[in-house]
């Protein structure tokens, strides 16, 4: 083959891919204009609010559709870019405003990210890819598995790696309320560290949009509940994800105490068998990434607290969410929700940002991604 022809073809293909990604980004921006009534423009730090003693600053405004995040062992911040099918890194030593570096490209719906040692795991539409980080020149990523069911919605997969290397990944429903043909949908799936022996770990979870392990090795999830039952019904929820646990969907919806029947099915028996919520959250808050605080920078009361990014409502007459909350645990169980970072929802109901991802840095700072404006924020505490 003529090398110049090959190079030309490769360039044309690359140009086509970049054009397609720019079109995706434009479409997402148009959707934001329709739904939220404002063009993406990052909130300035002084428009946002954190508790006394804390400060919030902008780290980057150059991560389009920034979603889930994780810190590498070397201190780099890794971020998935929804709609661009890639993962980028903001190096620890990079100055503010530096362009992020592409780490992995061409993974459809690249979303959940996690580290185990120097290995970066990325959850995409079909499964999970692993890549040594930082990768050596020419080193290729490894597709651990690509057999996950790929529905039309709820494919933004959350990812958590167990202490033993087990891979846990969310598999959302294909609809608002329906009985799925594939039992691997509306579930959390578990795979061995090498990507083998995939199985249903927990079922009846409409969209387990955020996953994280606590210090005791228990797996927790936030769940985006169903729509179209009014502004305040049903609540979103936090659940402890148990092996072979059943959580009720689609027959049941979350409620204080045990789940209650959805009107489409009205099946009390199935709800009686379902595990209860650990804690219910404001309906339509759309919780996304979650992160347990294990740092030493924040006051002691935050040790072990669960930070949750509320992406915000799109189907509520009065908007809610658009903030980061801290959930405090007592004796290993979630008990209380407090606002932590707010201001993306203005008093006039104008939306100026949508928190999506969270990560705790090695120095104990909290990083927040905003996928509406492509901004990364950093929250610090001064003693």
NORKASUL-V553549 format. One record per run of one state. SS is the DSSP state (2 for helix, 1 for strand, 0 for the rest). FROM is the first residue (numbers start at 1). LEN is the number of residues. If there is no record, write none. Layout:
# NORKASUL-V553549
<<SS	FROM	LEN> <SS	FROM	LEN>>
This chain:
# NORKASUL-V553549
<<0	1	2> <2	3	34> <0	37	8> <2	45	3> <0	48	1> <1	49	2> <0	51	3> <1	54	7> <0	61	5> <1	66	6> <0	72	5> <1	77	5> <0	82	4> <1	86	5> <0	91	10> <1	101	5> <0	106	6> <1	112	5> <0	117	2> <1	119	5> <0	124	4> <1	128	5> <0	133	9> <1	142	4> <0	146	13> <1	159	3> <0	162	5> <1	167	5> <0	172	15> <1	187	5> <0	192	7> <1	199	5> <0	204	4> <1	208	6> <0	214	5> <1	219	5> <0	224	12> <1	236	5> <0	241	4> <1	245	2> <0	247	5> <1	252	2> <0	254	6> <1	260	2> <0	262	6> <2	268	5> <0	273	6> <1	279	3> <0	282	5> <1	287	6> <0	293	7> <2	300	3> <0	303	3> <1	306	5> <0	311	12> <1	323	8> <0	331	2> <1	333	10> <0	343	2> <1	345	1> <0	346	5> <1	351	1> <0	352	3> <1	355	6> <0	361	5> <1	366	5> <0	371	4> <1	375	7> <0	382	2>>
